Amino acid sequence: MWQEEDNKLTRTFSFADFSEAFAFMTRVALIAEKADHHPFWTNVYNKVTIELTTHDAGNTVTEKDRQFARAVDRLTGA
């Protein structure tokens, strides 16, 4: 579930292994490019953490971030 705090939407996703995590990141990258909205994210082995904030809006959470989060959730069936 996405958490909103410190002007960011944040969620950590867990996968079976690194390959699944990396494949997920590739699919998220396509969403980011289409939306022209690029997340801050980290990957350590089977975990991917995504942080969303809108820089153009003063680094706050906007509807653009919420739409991005919903698109990412659709990838995982959440």
Buried (B, 14 or more C-beta within 10 A) or exposed (E): EBEEEEBBBBBEBEBEEEEBBEEBBEEBEEBBEEEEBBBEBEBEEBEBBBBBBBEEEEEEBBEBBBBBBEBBBEBEEE
